[in-house]
Structure formats: structure tokens, C-alpha cells
Amino acid sequence: MEKFVITGGNKLNGEVSISGAKNAAVAIIPAVVLSDGICRIENVPNIADVSIMASILEAMGANIKRINKSTLEIDPRGIKNPVASYELVRHMRASYYLLGALLGKFNSAEVAMPGGCDFGVRPIDLHLKGFEALGADYSITNGGMICVKTDKLVGNHVYMDVVSVGATMNIMLAAVKAEGKTVIENAAKEPHIVDLANFLNSMGADVRGAGTDVIKISGVKALNGSTYSIIPDQIEAGTYMAAAAATGGDVLIKNVITKHLESITAKLREMGVEVEEYDDAVRVKRTGELNHCNIITMPHPGFPTDMQPQMAAVLIKAKGTSIVRESVWDNRFRYVDELRRMGAKISVNDKTAVIEGVSELNASPLKSTDLRAGAAMIIAALTANGTSYIEDIKYIERGYEDVVEKFRNIGADIKRIKTNEPGSQSATA
Ligand code: UD1
């Protein structure tokens, strides 16, 4: 078991390069199953969620070569049996994409109920409703396997009651080879939805409208191999932007799509942080005090829920009172108890957090409760007096490539140690 040791007080300074988007990669890798040829996927983030997804495909018979740190070559032709085992699948939420991809390829899929970060009830009813609309039946076994099957998938109109990223992508995966036309109404518009559509089209699919709330898919008979580069990770970029702002630093964040960062940029500017936009980089710099601001999370292009904890960690030391409202997930403030122990003044009522800015934070032993909560704890620890320890870093490493190295390169005092190393038990203020 390992933990992070972070001594606060350093202003972050320098350049950091953003990796490929986790939430695009975990959909695009299973999407390769639909292809009749080899796919070369570039700009793949080197993170645990990607390794797990690759292992699931390998266990099913795919042949995967790691060409270099960020390029995978995937040959799905060895997959003959559309069954994904419980052991690997239970570790990640995004394993639900195997349902759509296997169903689209084999007219049948058996995948264990997904695991992943726990921030409230995470149903998949909309995914299953979408598959049903395309003509599939589903059942859930006592052992927690979801079985979906059909004789033939046929395109249809699918209206999403709730805007869901996962359901939108899963229905796209199931529909690309269905007979006729599928129209997804009230579709999610996140950047990784556009990325998945672009990847599917690079294999010969006919997906139009991704990035708007109506996606039209005309089924094709077969998909070929392709070479595709994944978009940069919006949330990883946002996390370094938040960290630069929180520490009063000056950081150039490279390999980003600035358009994807607009909602984060807008909030940081409201807080008095300078954000300069370049073609594929943003420079985040703060010299003055942080101002309070209010944030409400929304589906894209609203403020991303996956940046909510990190921005709350910045607002802890802002002047005045900020209100953060979570409108996507039911229970995404579990990290607040950890930040309170550092001296943060945050009260939570249902899905709203009220943050009274404080001038000092004290180091503390912390436990990462989920991926983005862990990122928020890194940010808080970087601005605290003394040395903090963050446990359960496996959550953080699920989604951030080389997180220690990247933060160290921009001046953070952060290292990874074994849990039982001497002096690893306490925090010093
Ligand atoms: C994805 C992201 C996650 C992010 C979330 C919202 C991945 C692997 N994960 O999760 O990091 O926080 O988008 O941007 O990409 N819902 C239903 N029924 C369903 C599906 C969802 O009611 O069948 C509800 C959920 O409870 C939630 C809302 O819809 O309140 C949004 O969830 P969704 O967009 O589906 O999130 P995920 O795709 O699971």
C-alpha cells in the first residue's frame, strides 16, 4: 500500500503536458471490439482504468500490443465469446461500454454489473432501455451478470429521460452496426462523446450530430481497423489549472483543447485568476487574492461535475462565501469531511456546499474517497501549512497519469511512499 506525502506552501511554476482523456479512452478501447481489423489508438493515458480495460479485452481473446507509453495496437479478432468476467469488470464503472460494444458486434453480451467511484446511486437503466429500443432483451442473473441479447439490432428513436454520458455512448456503440437509422434525442454533449463518434466514423461508421443533443446513426454492415488519437483530458487539465490557481502559481498547461476548458476558465477568471488561452495550451497565473464564486455542476457545456471537488478545494481559501451546488450526482460531497479536518469551513446540506473562505489550512492525514476527491485533497494539501498524507491513492492513480512526477515537475513537494515506511503515520502542521 502506498500513500502520497505532500508538504504545502510551494507556488506551482512551469509547464505540464496533459495526457489523453480517460473517459474517452475507456469507451474507445472497448469500441475496437466492433472492428474487423486492427486499431492503433494513440494518446492513450497510461492509467489504471486503461490497463484494466485492456486486460478485460485480452482475457476475452483480443491481442493488445503496447507500441509505446501512449499507443496501443488492438486486434479484436480473437474475441469469440462476448462474456466479460466479474473479476476484472467489477473494478471499473466504464466496463458497461462492453455491453454496447459486444452487443453491437455479436448481438449478445454478458458483463458483470459495473463498479467504479461511489458518489451515489449509479443506475444503468437508460443504457438498458436504449438496448431494448434497438430490439434487445436483457436480464440480470443472481450473480450480478447483465445479459443482453437479440437476433437482430434494428435502429430506432431513443429519447433519454436524463442526460447521460454513459447511456449516450453505449447506445452509439450498439447502434453503429444495427439495421437502419438510430436517433438519440436529449443526448449528452461531452467532448468524449464527440471523440467516440469520430473514432467510430474513422472505422467506417456513420454517426452524425455528436456534440449536439440529437445524434443520428445510420447502421453499416462492417467496421474496419483504423488509427486514431484520443483527445486531451479536460478534467486532468482542469485539475492542474485549479492547482495553479490555489497555490498562487504560474503554470503553462500544454496539449489541451481550450474550448473544452471554457467553463473552468470562466470560473477561475471570476475568482481573480488570470487565464491566457493559446492554440493548444492555457497559462494559469494568480498574483492577487482569490475571490469567492458560486458553481453549479451541469452536463456539458455546463461546469463538469468531475471538477467540482477540485474547485471546492480552491474556494476553501477564497475571500468570502462560495456556494457549490452538485446537480449531477446525489452524493458527491463525501470528501468534505477530510477537508474540514484541515480547517476548511464547509457545510453541506443535501446537494449544496457552502464554503466560508479561510486564510490558513493545516496539514492532515487524508483518505482519498474517490478519484476526483483525491485530486481535491492534493490541491488542498499543496496549500496547507505542513505535511499531509493521502491514503487510498489507488483511486487517484485510476485517472491521473504520472501524477507525482507531473506535480513535482512544476514545483510541488509531493512524493509516493509505502504506507509502512518510518514516519508515514502522522501529519505535521
Ligand atoms: C460519466 C463519467 C463520470 C462523470 C459523469 C457525468 C465515465 C467513465 N464516467 O459517468 O466521471 O461524473 O459521466 O459527467 O465517463 N443516470 C440514470 N440512469 C442511467 C444512467 C445515468 O439515471 O442509466 C443518471 C445518473 O444517476 C446521474 C446522471 O444520470 O445522476 C448522469 O450520469 P451519467 O452521465 O450516465 O454518468 P456516467 O456515464 O456513469
Residues whose N, C-alpha, C, O or C-beta is under 5 A from the ligand:
A	BS01	UD1	N23 A94 V121 R122 P123 I124 D125 L126 H127 V162 V163 S164 V165 G166 A167 T305 D306 V328 W329
